[in-house]
Amino acid sequence: MSEKIEGASTKLDGLKWLVVVAITVAAIYANSYFATESLLVRVVGLIIAAAIAGWIAIQTVRGRSFLELCLEARTEIRKVVWPTRQETTQTTIVVLVVIFIVAIILWLLDWALNSAVSSIIG
């Protein structure tokens, strides 16, 4: 029975995506058409249009899988062990020192090559 429901759902997915695109285009057009209105009113209208389009998109097979992907990514981000403030500061200092050293090496190389070419040219 669920296969019949999924089959019917996939048949309507194209229509749902068409509605999502139509809502998005209409929201963009309305935003530019009502350019003289308050920014707050236009932003609220765009948020409402985006919410409706998102809700319709989630009703499709690809929309549901995208939502599941986002929820799984959120779960994985919570598992990450983030560096402490001290580790971040120390790493930043090391990177800045290395950048400074490489900059000095490149400056000396540029100076040496400039001197060599200037002496050859005259």
Biopython code that builds the backbone (N, CA, C, O; Angstrom):
import numpy as np
from Bio.PDB.StructureBuilder import StructureBuilder

atoms = [
    (1, "MET", "N", (0.817, -1.187, 0.000)),
    (1, "MET", "CA", (0.000, 0.000, 0.000)),
    (1, "MET", "C", (0.863, 1.253, 0.000)),
    (1, "MET", "O", (0.561, 2.223, -0.695)),
    (2, "SER", "N", (1.958, 1.230, 0.797)),
    (2, "SER", "CA", (2.818, 2.402, 0.851)),
    (2, "SER", "C", (3.502, 2.639, -0.489)),
    (2, "SER", "O", (3.830, 3.778, -0.821)),
    (3, "GLU", "N", (3.724, 1.560, -1.279)),
    (3, "GLU", "CA", (4.324, 1.727, -2.599)),
    (3, "GLU", "C", (3.396, 2.518, -3.504)),
    (3, "GLU", "O", (3.858, 3.336, -4.299)),
    (4, "LYS", "N", (2.094, 2.287, -3.395)),
    (4, "LYS", "CA", (1.134, 3.044, -4.196)),
    (4, "LYS", "C", (1.149, 4.517, -3.795)),
    (4, "LYS", "O", (1.083, 5.400, -4.649)),
    (5, "ILE", "N", (1.235, 4.772, -2.503)),
    (5, "ILE", "CA", (1.267, 6.152, -2.030)),
    (5, "ILE", "C", (2.534, 6.842, -2.496)),
    (5, "ILE", "O", (2.488, 7.989, -2.940)),
    (6, "GLU", "N", (3.695, 6.141, -2.399)),
    (6, "GLU", "CA", (4.950, 6.725, -2.851)),
    (6, "GLU", "C", (4.941, 6.940, -4.360)),
    (6, "GLU", "O", (5.471, 7.938, -4.848)),
    (7, "GLY", "N", (4.337, 6.002, -5.108)),
    (7, "GLY", "CA", (4.246, 6.154, -6.557)),
    (7, "GLY", "C", (3.417, 7.363, -6.925)),
    (7, "GLY", "O", (3.782, 8.111, -7.832)),
    (8, "ALA", "N", (2.302, 7.569, -6.232)),
    (8, "ALA", "CA", (1.465, 8.739, -6.488)),
    (8, "ALA", "C", (2.179, 10.015, -6.073)),
    (8, "ALA", "O", (2.037, 11.057, -6.712)),
    (9, "SER", "N", (2.945, 9.919, -4.999)),
    (9, "SER", "CA", (3.675, 11.088, -4.525)),
    (9, "SER", "C", (4.736, 11.513, -5.534)),
    (9, "SER", "O", (4.918, 12.703, -5.786)),
    (10, "THR", "N", (5.435, 10.535, -6.110)),
    (10, "THR", "CA", (6.475, 10.889, -7.072)),
    (10, "THR", "C", (5.876, 11.437, -8.358)),
    (10, "THR", "O", (6.517, 12.224, -9.054)),
    (11, "LYS", "N", (4.654, 11.031, -8.681)),
    (11, "LYS", "CA", (4.016, 11.567, -9.883)),
    (11, "LYS", "C", (3.652, 13.037, -9.696)),
    (11, "LYS", "O", (3.670, 13.811, -10.654)),
    (12, "LEU", "N", (3.326, 13.417, -8.476)),
    (12, "LEU", "CA", (2.952, 14.804, -8.206)),
    (12, "LEU", "C", (4.150, 15.690, -7.857)),
    (12, "LEU", "O", (4.013, 16.906, -7.728)),
    (13, "ASP", "N", (5.312, 15.077, -7.707)),
    (13, "ASP", "CA", (6.500, 15.856, -7.322)),
    (13, "ASP", "C", (6.825, 16.944, -8.341)),
    (13, "ASP", "O", (7.190, 18.059, -7.967)),
    (14, "GLY", "N", (6.695, 16.628, -9.608)),
    (14, "GLY", "CA", (6.978, 17.632, -10.642)),
    (14, "GLY", "C", (6.055, 18.834, -10.514)),
    (14, "GLY", "O", (6.483, 19.979, -10.652)),
    (15, "LEU", "N", (4.786, 18.558, -10.249)),
    (15, "LEU", "CA", (3.819, 19.642, -10.073)),
    (15, "LEU", "C", (4.149, 20.459, -8.823)),
    (15, "LEU", "O", (4.048, 21.686, -8.832)),
    (16, "LYS", "N", (4.541, 19.780, -7.758)),
    (16, "LYS", "CA", (4.896, 20.483, -6.516)),
    (16, "LYS", "C", (6.110, 21.383, -6.739)),
    (16, "LYS", "O", (6.138, 22.516, -6.259)),
    (17, "TRP", "N", (7.107, 20.888, -7.459)),
    (17, "TRP", "CA", (8.288, 21.712, -7.724)),
    (17, "TRP", "C", (7.932, 22.899, -8.614)),
    (17, "TRP", "O", (8.493, 23.985, -8.468)),
    (18, "LEU", "N", (7.001, 22.687, -9.531)),
    (18, "LEU", "CA", (6.541, 23.789, -10.372)),
    (18, "LEU", "C", (5.860, 24.865, -9.522)),
    (18, "LEU", "O", (6.040, 26.059, -9.761)),
    (19, "VAL", "N", (5.084, 24.434, -8.536)),
    (19, "VAL", "CA", (4.434, 25.389, -7.636)),
    (19, "VAL", "C", (5.487, 26.134, -6.809)),
    (19, "VAL", "O", (5.367, 27.340, -6.591)),
    (20, "VAL", "N", (6.512, 25.420, -6.352)),
    (20, "VAL", "CA", (7.586, 26.052, -5.578)),
    (20, "VAL", "C", (8.288, 27.121, -6.425)),
    (20, "VAL", "O", (8.544, 28.225, -5.945)),
    (21, "VAL", "N", (8.591, 26.796, -7.661)),
    (21, "VAL", "CA", (9.242, 27.764, -8.545)),
    (21, "VAL", "C", (8.322, 28.956, -8.796)),
    (21, "VAL", "O", (8.774, 30.102, -8.802)),
    (22, "ALA", "N", (7.035, 28.688, -9.002)),
    (22, "ALA", "CA", (6.080, 29.772, -9.242)),
    (22, "ALA", "C", (5.980, 30.700, -8.028)),
    (22, "ALA", "O", (5.937, 31.920, -8.181)),
    (23, "ILE", "N", (5.944, 30.129, -6.837)),
    (23, "ILE", "CA", (5.883, 30.947, -5.624)),
    (23, "ILE", "C", (7.151, 31.787, -5.492)),
    (23, "ILE", "O", (7.083, 32.965, -5.139)),
    (24, "THR", "N", (8.296, 31.190, -5.772)),
    (24, "THR", "CA", (9.568, 31.907, -5.667)),
    (24, "THR", "C", (9.628, 33.058, -6.675)),
    (24, "THR", "O", (10.019, 34.172, -6.327)),
    (25, "VAL", "N", (9.244, 32.788, -7.910)),
    (25, "VAL", "CA", (9.255, 33.841, -8.932)),
    (25, "VAL", "C", (8.270, 34.948, -8.572)),
    (25, "VAL", "O", (8.569, 36.133, -8.724)),
    (26, "ALA", "N", (7.086, 34.548, -8.090)),
    (26, "ALA", "CA", (6.085, 35.552, -7.702)),
    (26, "ALA", "C", (6.589, 36.397, -6.538)),
    (26, "ALA", "O", (6.354, 37.605, -6.511)),
    (27, "ALA", "N", (7.276, 35.789, -5.578)),
    (27, "ALA", "CA", (7.800, 36.539, -4.438)),
    (27, "ALA", "C", (8.874, 37.528, -4.877)),
    (27, "ALA", "O", (8.912, 38.661, -4.397)),
    (28, "ILE", "N", (9.740, 37.104, -5.781)),
    (28, "ILE", "CA", (10.788, 38.004, -6.277)),
    (28, "ILE", "C", (10.166, 39.163, -7.053)),
    (28, "ILE", "O", (10.570, 40.315, -6.891)),
    (29, "TYR", "N", (9.186, 38.853, -7.894)),
    (29, "TYR", "CA", (8.519, 39.906, -8.659)),
    (29, "TYR", "C", (7.783, 40.873, -7.729)),
    (29, "TYR", "O", (7.850, 42.089, -7.906)),
    (30, "ALA", "N", (7.079, 40.316, -6.730)),
    (30, "ALA", "CA", (6.338, 41.167, -5.792)),
    (30, "ALA", "C", (7.287, 42.056, -4.998)),
    (30, "ALA", "O", (6.962, 43.206, -4.701)),
    (31, "ASN", "N", (8.449, 41.530, -4.655)),
    (31, "ASN", "CA", (9.427, 42.323, -3.911)),
    (31, "ASN", "C", (9.890, 43.525, -4.731)),
    (31, "ASN", "O", (10.043, 44.624, -4.198)),
    (32, "SER", "N", (10.111, 43.314, -6.020)),
    (32, "SER", "CA", (10.538, 44.443, -6.843)),
    (32, "SER", "C", (9.366, 45.354, -7.203)),
    (32, "SER", "O", (9.547, 46.564, -7.342)),
    (33, "TYR", "N", (8.170, 44.789, -7.355)),
    (33, "TYR", "CA", (6.998, 45.588, -7.708)),
    (33, "TYR", "C", (6.623, 46.532, -6.570)),
    (33, "TYR", "O", (6.253, 47.684, -6.799)),
    (34, "PHE", "N", (6.722, 46.027, -5.336)),
    (34, "PHE", "CA", (6.371, 46.834, -4.170)),
    (34, "PHE", "C", (7.614, 47.465, -3.540)),
    (34, "PHE", "O", (7.722, 47.531, -2.316)),
    (35, "ALA", "N", (8.538, 47.921, -4.357)),
    (35, "ALA", "CA", (9.795, 48.491, -3.874)),
    (35, "ALA", "C", (9.581, 49.756, -3.045)),
    (35, "ALA", "O", (10.423, 50.105, -2.218)),
    (36, "THR", "N", (8.462, 50.440, -3.260)),
    (36, "THR", "CA", (8.204, 51.670, -2.506)),
    (36, "THR", "C", (7.624, 51.383, -1.123)),
    (36, "THR", "O", (7.571, 52.276, -0.278)),
    (37, "GLU", "N", (7.190, 50.149, -0.887)),
    (37, "GLU", "CA", (6.636, 49.792, 0.427)),
    (37, "GLU", "C", (7.756, 49.660, 1.454)),
    (37, "GLU", "O", (8.938, 49.659, 1.108)),
    (38, "SER", "N", (7.376, 49.553, 2.688)),
    (38, "SER", "CA", (8.332, 49.416, 3.783)),
    (38, "SER", "C", (9.159, 48.138, 3.609)),
    (38, "SER", "O", (8.649, 47.107, 3.172)),
    (39, "LEU", "N", (10.422, 48.228, 3.955)),
    (39, "LEU", "CA", (11.305, 47.076, 3.868)),
    (39, "LEU", "C", (10.813, 45.952, 4.776)),
    (39, "LEU", "O", (10.904, 44.779, 4.413)),
    (40, "LEU", "N", (10.305, 46.292, 5.926)),
    (40, "LEU", "CA", (9.806, 45.289, 6.864)),
    (40, "LEU", "C", (8.666, 44.483, 6.245)),
    (40, "LEU", "O", (8.629, 43.259, 6.372)),
    (41, "VAL", "N", (7.748, 45.159, 5.584)),
    (41, "VAL", "CA", (6.612, 44.473, 4.958)),
    (41, "VAL", "C", (7.097, 43.532, 3.855)),
    (41, "VAL", "O", (6.615, 42.406, 3.733)),
    (42, "ARG", "N", (8.052, 44.002, 3.057)),
    (42, "ARG", "CA", (8.570, 43.157, 1.984)),
    (42, "ARG", "C", (9.318, 41.948, 2.523)),
    (42, "ARG", "O", (9.184, 40.848, 1.986)),
    (43, "VAL", "N", (10.105, 42.138, 3.581)),
    (43, "VAL", "CA", (10.852, 41.026, 4.160)),
    (43, "VAL", "C", (9.900, 40.002, 4.768)),
    (43, "VAL", "O", (10.092, 38.798, 4.592)),
    (44, "VAL", "N", (8.886, 40.465, 5.474)),
    (44, "VAL", "CA", (7.896, 39.537, 6.050)),
    (44, "VAL", "C", (7.204, 38.762, 4.931)),
    (44, "VAL", "O", (6.991, 37.556, 5.056)),
    (45, "GLY", "N", (6.852, 39.437, 3.845)),
    (45, "GLY", "CA", (6.238, 38.754, 2.712)),
    (45, "GLY", "C", (7.152, 37.708, 2.102)),
    (45, "GLY", "O", (6.707, 36.612, 1.758)),
    (46, "LEU", "N", (8.440, 38.044, 1.964)),
    (46, "LEU", "CA", (9.398, 37.077, 1.422)),
    (46, "LEU", "C", (9.578, 35.888, 2.358)),
    (46, "LEU", "O", (9.709, 34.753, 1.899)),
    (47, "ILE", "N", (9.586, 36.136, 3.653)),
    (47, "ILE", "CA", (9.728, 35.035, 4.615)),
    (47, "ILE", "C", (8.513, 34.112, 4.548)),
    (47, "ILE", "O", (8.654, 32.890, 4.580)),
    (48, "ILE", "N", (7.328, 34.697, 4.456)),
    (48, "ILE", "CA", (6.117, 33.879, 4.361)),
    (48, "ILE", "C", (6.126, 33.068, 3.067)),
    (48, "ILE", "O", (5.799, 31.881, 3.079)),
    (49, "ALA", "N", (6.495, 33.694, 1.960)),
    (49, "ALA", "CA", (6.559, 32.981, 0.678)),
    (49, "ALA", "C", (7.595, 31.862, 0.726)),
    (49, "ALA", "O", (7.355, 30.768, 0.214)),
    (50, "ALA", "N", (8.746, 32.134, 1.340)),
    (50, "ALA", "CA", (9.787, 31.108, 1.451)),
    (50, "ALA", "C", (9.323, 29.952, 2.330)),
    (50, "ALA", "O", (9.615, 28.792, 2.039)),
    (51, "ALA", "N", (8.605, 30.264, 3.396)),
    (51, "ALA", "CA", (8.100, 29.206, 4.277)),
    (51, "ALA", "C", (7.092, 28.326, 3.543)),
    (51, "ALA", "O", (7.128, 27.102, 3.668)),
    (52, "ILE", "N", (6.202, 28.938, 2.785)),
    (52, "ILE", "CA", (5.211, 28.164, 2.033)),
    (52, "ILE", "C", (5.898, 27.313, 0.966)),
    (52, "ILE", "O", (5.581, 26.134, 0.807)),
    (53, "ALA", "N", (6.833, 27.909, 0.239)),
    (53, "ALA", "CA", (7.558, 27.168, -0.798)),
    (53, "ALA", "C", (8.379, 26.037, -0.176)),
    (53, "ALA", "O", (8.441, 24.940, -0.731)),
    (54, "GLY", "N", (9.006, 26.297, 0.967)),
    (54, "GLY", "CA", (9.779, 25.257, 1.647)),
    (54, "GLY", "C", (8.904, 24.120, 2.130)),
    (54, "GLY", "O", (9.274, 22.951, 2.018)),
    (55, "TRP", "N", (7.736, 24.463, 2.670)),
    (55, "TRP", "CA", (6.820, 23.428, 3.146)),
    (55, "TRP", "C", (6.354, 22.554, 1.985)),
    (55, "TRP", "O", (6.270, 21.333, 2.119)),
    (56, "ILE", "N", (6.053, 23.170, 0.857)),
    (56, "ILE", "CA", (5.630, 22.388, -0.310)),
    (56, "ILE", "C", (6.798, 21.538, -0.818)),
    (56, "ILE", "O", (6.597, 20.388, -1.206)),
    (57, "ALA", "N", (8.006, 22.086, -0.818)),
    (57, "ALA", "CA", (9.178, 21.342, -1.291)),
    (57, "ALA", "C", (9.457, 20.135, -0.408)),
    (57, "ALA", "O", (9.871, 19.087, -0.905)),
    (58, "ILE", "N", (9.237, 20.269, 0.892)),
    (58, "ILE", "CA", (9.492, 19.153, 1.809)),
    (58, "ILE", "C", (8.495, 18.020, 1.590)),
    (58, "ILE", "O", (8.763, 16.887, 1.990)),
    (59, "GLN", "N", (7.376, 18.292, 0.979)),
    (59, "GLN", "CA", (6.377, 17.260, 0.706)),
    (59, "GLN", "C", (6.806, 16.341, -0.435)),
    (59, "GLN", "O", (6.168, 15.313, -0.662)),
    (60, "THR", "N", (7.880, 16.689, -1.162)),
    (60, "THR", "CA", (8.365, 15.852, -2.256)),
    (60, "THR", "C", (9.396, 14.863, -1.718)),
    (60, "THR", "O", (9.871, 14.990, -0.589)),
    (61, "VAL", "N", (9.729, 13.882, -2.544)),
    (61, "VAL", "CA", (10.700, 12.858, -2.146)),
    (61, "VAL", "C", (12.079, 13.491, -1.948)),
    (61, "VAL", "O", (12.743, 13.237, -0.943)),
    (62, "ARG", "N", (12.501, 14.306, -2.895)),
    (62, "ARG", "CA", (13.816, 14.955, -2.773)),
    (62, "ARG", "C", (13.840, 15.951, -1.621)),
    (62, "ARG", "O", (14.858, 16.100, -0.945)),
    (63, "GLY", "N", (12.742, 16.617, -1.400)),
    (63, "GLY", "CA", (12.673, 17.565, -0.292)),
    (63, "GLY", "C", (12.797, 16.862, 1.055)),
    (63, "GLY", "O", (13.479, 17.347, 1.958)),
    (64, "ARG", "N", (12.125, 15.705, 1.184)),
    (64, "ARG", "CA", (12.225, 14.941, 2.431)),
    (64, "ARG", "C", (13.646, 14.440, 2.641)),
    (64, "ARG", "O", (14.169, 14.493, 3.755)),
    (65, "SER", "N", (14.282, 13.947, 1.558)),
    (65, "SER", "CA", (15.652, 13.467, 1.729)),
    (65, "SER", "C", (16.607, 14.609, 2.042)),
    (65, "SER", "O", (17.574, 14.408, 2.777)),
    (66, "PHE", "N", (16.362, 15.813, 1.502)),
    (66, "PHE", "CA", (17.193, 16.962, 1.844)),
    (66, "PHE", "C", (17.014, 17.345, 3.313)),
    (66, "PHE", "O", (17.984, 17.674, 3.994)),
    (67, "LEU", "N", (15.787, 17.302, 3.792)),
    (67, "LEU", "CA", (15.526, 17.598, 5.202)),
    (67, "LEU", "C", (16.213, 16.582, 6.100)),
    (67, "LEU", "O", (16.811, 16.952, 7.111)),
    (68, "GLU", "N", (16.134, 15.304, 5.740)),
    (68, "GLU", "CA", (16.820, 14.268, 6.522)),
    (68, "GLU", "C", (18.327, 14.492, 6.516)),
    (68, "GLU", "O", (18.982, 14.314, 7.544)),
    (69, "LEU", "N", (18.884, 14.878, 5.376)),
    (69, "LEU", "CA", (20.316, 15.170, 5.291)),
    (69, "LEU", "C", (20.696, 16.309, 6.229)),
    (69, "LEU", "O", (21.707, 16.234, 6.927)),
    (70, "CYS", "N", (19.886, 17.358, 6.243)),
    (70, "CYS", "CA", (20.165, 18.503, 7.126)),
    (70, "CYS", "C", (20.107, 18.093, 8.589)),
    (70, "CYS", "O", (20.948, 18.508, 9.386)),
    (71, "LEU", "N", (19.118, 17.277, 8.946)),
    (71, "LEU", "CA", (19.005, 16.840, 10.339)),
    (71, "LEU", "C", (20.166, 15.930, 10.736)),
    (71, "LEU", "O", (20.674, 16.020, 11.854)),
    (72, "GLU", "N", (20.588, 15.051, 9.815)),
    (72, "GLU", "CA", (21.742, 14.197, 10.104)),
    (72, "GLU", "C", (23.023, 15.017, 10.217)),
    (72, "GLU", "O", (23.873, 14.723, 11.057)),
    (73, "ALA", "N", (23.167, 16.044, 9.376)),
    (73, "ALA", "CA", (24.349, 16.909, 9.446)),
    (73, "ALA", "C", (24.389, 17.643, 10.781)),
    (73, "ALA", "O", (25.453, 17.806, 11.379)),
    (74, "ARG", "N", (23.231, 18.080, 11.239)),
    (74, "ARG", "CA", (23.164, 18.755, 12.543)),
    (74, "ARG", "C", (23.597, 17.804, 13.666)),
    (74, "ARG", "O", (24.299, 18.205, 14.595)),
    (75, "THR", "N", (23.169, 16.548, 13.567)),
    (75, "THR", "CA", (23.570, 15.556, 14.561)),
    (75, "THR", "C", (25.083, 15.339, 14.527)),
    (75, "THR", "O", (25.720, 15.233, 15.576)),
    (76, "GLU", "N", (25.657, 15.272, 13.324)),
    (76, "GLU", "CA", (27.096, 15.064, 13.202)),
    (76, "GLU", "C", (27.886, 16.266, 13.710)),
    (76, "GLU", "O", (28.954, 16.097, 14.298)),
    (77, "ILE", "N", (27.379, 17.467, 13.493)),
    (77, "ILE", "CA", (28.075, 18.660, 13.981)),
    (77, "ILE", "C", (28.125, 18.666, 15.498)),
    (77, "ILE", "O", (29.096, 19.135, 16.092)),
    (78, "ARG", "N", (27.082, 18.147, 16.123)),
    (78, "ARG", "CA", (27.082, 18.085, 17.591)),
    (78, "ARG", "C", (28.129, 17.111, 18.118)),
    (78, "ARG", "O", (28.547, 17.220, 19.271)),
    (79, "LYS", "N", (28.559, 16.157, 17.288)),
    (79, "LYS", "CA", (29.554, 15.176, 17.709)),
    (79, "LYS", "C", (30.983, 15.709, 17.591)),
    (79, "LYS", "O", (31.907, 15.123, 18.156)),
    (80, "VAL", "N", (31.171, 16.798, 16.873)),
    (80, "VAL", "CA", (32.509, 17.340, 16.639)),
    (80, "VAL", "C", (33.083, 17.886, 17.944)),
    (80, "VAL", "O", (32.389, 18.546, 18.718)),
    (81, "VAL", "N", (34.364, 17.598, 18.171)),
    (81, "VAL", "CA", (35.065, 18.145, 19.333)),
    (81, "VAL", "C", (35.758, 19.415, 18.866)),
    (81, "VAL", "O", (36.738, 19.360, 18.124)),
    (82, "TRP", "N", (35.244, 20.554, 19.302)),
    (82, "TRP", "CA", (35.777, 21.828, 18.867)),
    (82, "TRP", "C", (36.998, 22.189, 19.702)),
    (82, "TRP", "O", (37.056, 21.841, 20.881)),
    (83, "PRO", "N", (37.993, 22.891, 19.105)),
    (83, "PRO", "CA", (39.184, 23.272, 19.871)),
    (83, "PRO", "C", (38.845, 24.311, 20.947)),
    (83, "PRO", "O", (37.888, 25.077, 20.837)),
    (84, "THR", "N", (39.672, 24.297, 21.980)),
    (84, "THR", "CA", (39.470, 25.270, 23.051)),
    (84, "THR", "C", (39.971, 26.631, 22.574)),
    (84, "THR", "O", (40.597, 26.752, 21.521)),
    (85, "ARG", "N", (39.681, 27.634, 23.367)),
    (85, "ARG", "CA", (40.126, 28.984, 23.021)),
    (85, "ARG", "C", (41.657, 29.050, 22.987)),
    (85, "ARG", "O", (42.231, 29.699, 22.112)),
    (86, "GLN", "N", (42.312, 28.383, 23.933)),
    (86, "GLN", "CA", (43.776, 28.394, 23.994)),
    (86, "GLN", "C", (44.365, 27.702, 22.754)),
    (86, "GLN", "O", (45.323, 28.209, 22.171)),
    (87, "GLU", "N", (43.814, 26.564, 22.346)),
    (87, "GLU", "CA", (44.303, 25.874, 21.154)),
    (87, "GLU", "C", (44.117, 26.736, 19.903)),
    (87, "GLU", "O", (44.995, 26.781, 19.042)),
    (88, "THR", "N", (42.987, 27.408, 19.807)),
    (88, "THR", "CA", (42.728, 28.278, 18.658)),
    (88, "THR", "C", (43.711, 29.438, 18.628)),
    (88, "THR", "O", (44.228, 29.781, 17.566)),
    (89, "THR", "N", (43.974, 30.044, 19.777)),
    (89, "THR", "CA", (44.914, 31.164, 19.852)),
    (89, "THR", "C", (46.314, 30.712, 19.478)),
    (89, "THR", "O", (46.996, 31.389, 18.709)),
    (90, "GLN", "N", (46.754, 29.576, 20.011)),
    (90, "GLN", "CA", (48.100, 29.084, 19.707)),
    (90, "GLN", "C", (48.246, 28.748, 18.227)),
    (90, "GLN", "O", (49.272, 29.061, 17.624)),
    (91, "THR", "N", (47.251, 28.124, 17.642)),
    (91, "THR", "CA", (47.307, 27.789, 16.226)),
    (91, "THR", "C", (47.340, 29.049, 15.369)),
    (91, "THR", "O", (48.066, 29.109, 14.377)),
    (92, "THR", "N", (46.567, 30.042, 15.746)),
    (92, "THR", "CA", (46.554, 31.307, 15.005)),
    (92, "THR", "C", (47.914, 31.981, 15.073)),
    (92, "THR", "O", (48.395, 32.508, 14.070)),
    (93, "ILE", "N", (48.533, 31.970, 16.235)),
    (93, "ILE", "CA", (49.863, 32.578, 16.384)),
    (93, "ILE", "C", (50.884, 31.841, 15.526)),
    (93, "ILE", "O", (51.710, 32.481, 14.876)),
    (94, "VAL", "N", (50.848, 30.523, 15.508)),
    (94, "VAL", "CA", (51.776, 29.745, 14.690)),
    (94, "VAL", "C", (51.584, 30.082, 13.208)),
    (94, "VAL", "O", (52.560, 30.266, 12.481)),
    (95, "VAL", "N", (50.343, 30.161, 12.768)),
    (95, "VAL", "CA", (50.066, 30.487, 11.364)),
    (95, "VAL", "C", (50.592, 31.878, 11.024)),
    (95, "VAL", "O", (51.208, 32.059, 9.974)),
    (96, "LEU", "N", (50.362, 32.859, 11.887)),
    (96, "LEU", "CA", (50.845, 34.213, 11.624)),
    (96, "LEU", "C", (52.366, 34.281, 11.572)),
    (96, "LEU", "O", (52.923, 35.000, 10.743)),
    (97, "VAL", "N", (53.045, 33.544, 12.448)),
    (97, "VAL", "CA", (54.515, 33.525, 12.439)),
    (97, "VAL", "C", (55.023, 32.907, 11.141)),
    (97, "VAL", "O", (55.953, 33.433, 10.530)),
    (98, "VAL", "N", (54.428, 31.808, 10.719)),
    (98, "VAL", "CA", (54.851, 31.155, 9.475)),
    (98, "VAL", "C", (54.612, 32.083, 8.281)),
    (98, "VAL", "O", (55.456, 32.174, 7.390)),
    (99, "ILE", "N", (53.484, 32.763, 8.260)),
    (99, "ILE", "CA", (53.209, 33.712, 7.176)),
    (99, "ILE", "C", (54.249, 34.825, 7.164)),
    (99, "ILE", "O", (54.712, 35.221, 6.095)),
    (100, "PHE", "N", (54.624, 35.335, 8.331)),
    (100, "PHE", "CA", (55.626, 36.396, 8.430)),
    (100, "PHE", "C", (56.982, 35.905, 7.921)),
    (100, "PHE", "O", (57.666, 36.624, 7.193)),
    (101, "ILE", "N", (57.371, 34.694, 8.294)),
    (101, "ILE", "CA", (58.654, 34.139, 7.851)),
    (101, "ILE", "C", (58.670, 33.944, 6.336)),
    (101, "ILE", "O", (59.648, 34.295, 5.675)),
    (102, "VAL", "N", (57.598, 33.392, 5.787)),
    (102, "VAL", "CA", (57.529, 33.191, 4.339)),
    (102, "VAL", "C", (57.542, 34.540, 3.617)),
    (102, "VAL", "O", (58.147, 34.664, 2.552)),
    (103, "ALA", "N", (56.886, 35.541, 4.182)),
    (103, "ALA", "CA", (56.890, 36.864, 3.561)),
    (103, "ALA", "C", (58.293, 37.449, 3.530)),
    (103, "ALA", "O", (58.688, 38.051, 2.532)),
    (104, "ILE", "N", (59.042, 37.285, 4.595)),
    (104, "ILE", "CA", (60.423, 37.790, 4.624)),
    (104, "ILE", "C", (61.282, 37.043, 3.609)),
    (104, "ILE", "O", (62.089, 37.658, 2.912)),
    (105, "ILE", "N", (61.120, 35.726, 3.519)),
    (105, "ILE", "CA", (61.892, 34.941, 2.542)),
    (105, "ILE", "C", (61.572, 35.401, 1.120)),
    (105, "ILE", "O", (62.477, 35.580, 0.304)),
    (106, "LEU", "N", (60.289, 35.591, 0.827)),
    (106, "LEU", "CA", (59.906, 36.047, -0.516)),
    (106, "LEU", "C", (60.404, 37.459, -0.792)),
    (106, "LEU", "O", (60.784, 37.766, -1.922)),
    (107, "TRP", "N", (60.409, 38.326, 0.224)),
    (107, "TRP", "CA", (60.910, 39.680, 0.045)),
    (107, "TRP", "C", (62.407, 39.651, -0.255)),
    (107, "TRP", "O", (62.871, 40.356, -1.152)),
    (108, "LEU", "N", (63.173, 38.835, 0.493)),
    (108, "LEU", "CA", (64.615, 38.721, 0.246)),
    (108, "LEU", "C", (64.896, 38.143, -1.133)),
    (108, "LEU", "O", (65.809, 38.591, -1.826)),
    (109, "LEU", "N", (64.103, 37.138, -1.533)),
    (109, "LEU", "CA", (64.271, 36.553, -2.863)),
    (109, "LEU", "C", (63.979, 37.581, -3.942)),
    (109, "LEU", "O", (64.704, 37.662, -4.934)),
    (110, "ASP", "N", (62.933, 38.360, -3.762)),
    (110, "ASP", "CA", (62.583, 39.410, -4.717)),
    (110, "ASP", "C", (63.687, 40.460, -4.787)),
    (110, "ASP", "O", (64.053, 40.910, -5.872)),
    (111, "TRP", "N", (64.216, 40.850, -3.627)),
    (111, "TRP", "CA", (65.287, 41.839, -3.577)),
    (111, "TRP", "C", (66.535, 41.316, -4.286)),
    (111, "TRP", "O", (67.174, 42.052, -5.037)),
    (112, "ALA", "N", (66.886, 40.050, -4.051)),
    (112, "ALA", "CA", (68.077, 39.469, -4.678)),
    (112, "ALA", "C", (67.927, 39.361, -6.191)),
    (112, "ALA", "O", (68.851, 39.689, -6.935)),
    (113, "LEU", "N", (66.762, 38.901, -6.644)),
    (113, "LEU", "CA", (66.536, 38.789, -8.082)),
    (113, "LEU", "C", (66.485, 40.159, -8.750)),
    (113, "LEU", "O", (66.975, 40.330, -9.866)),
    (114, "ASN", "N", (65.890, 41.131, -8.065)),
    (114, "ASN", "CA", (65.840, 42.499, -8.591)),
    (114, "ASN", "C", (67.271, 43.058, -8.722)),
    (114, "ASN", "O", (67.602, 43.687, -9.727)),
    (115, "SER", "N", (68.100, 42.830, -7.719)),
    (115, "SER", "CA", (69.490, 43.310, -7.764)),
    (115, "SER", "C", (70.259, 42.634, -8.889)),
    (115, "SER", "O", (71.030, 43.280, -9.599)),
    (116, "ALA", "N", (70.046, 41.326, -9.050)),
    (116, "ALA", "CA", (70.765, 40.588, -10.104)),
    (116, "ALA", "C", (70.334, 41.080, -11.487)),
    (116, "ALA", "O", (71.185, 41.306, -12.347)),
    (117, "VAL", "N", (69.050, 41.247, -11.714)),
    (117, "VAL", "CA", (68.571, 41.706, -13.011)),
    (117, "VAL", "C", (69.021, 43.139, -13.257)),
    (117, "VAL", "O", (69.386, 43.481, -14.382)),
    (118, "SER", "N", (69.003, 43.983, -12.233)),
    (118, "SER", "CA", (69.429, 45.385, -12.396)),
    (118, "SER", "C", (70.920, 45.466, -12.749)),
    (118, "SER", "O", (71.326, 46.304, -13.554)),
    (119, "SER", "N", (71.725, 44.596, -12.146)),
    (119, "SER", "CA", (73.154, 44.625, -12.467)),
    (119, "SER", "C", (73.432, 44.104, -13.871)),
    (119, "SER", "O", (74.371, 44.556, -14.525)),
    (120, "ILE", "N", (72.620, 43.154, -14.340)),
    (120, "ILE", "CA", (72.807, 42.611, -15.688)),
    (120, "ILE", "C", (72.359, 43.643, -16.732)),
    (120, "ILE", "O", (73.038, 43.863, -17.735)),
    (121, "ILE", "N", (71.206, 44.267, -16.478)),
    (121, "ILE", "CA", (70.657, 45.215, -17.450)),
    (121, "ILE", "C", (71.469, 46.493, -17.479)),
    (121, "ILE", "O", (71.634, 47.097, -18.539)),
    (122, "GLY", "N", (71.956, 46.896, -16.385)),
    (122, "GLY", "CA", (72.793, 48.081, -16.454)),
    (122, "GLY", "C", (72.521, 49.064, -15.424)),
    (122, "GLY", "O", (73.169, 50.110, -15.382)),
]
sb = StructureBuilder()
sb.init_structure("model")
sb.init_model(0)
sb.init_chain("A")
sb.init_seg("    ")
for serial, (resi, resn, name, xyz) in enumerate(atoms, 1):
    if name == "N":
        sb.init_residue(resn, " ", resi, " ")
    sb.init_atom(name, np.array(xyz, "f"), 0.0, 1.0, " ", f" {name:<3s}", serial, name[0])
structure = sb.get_structure()
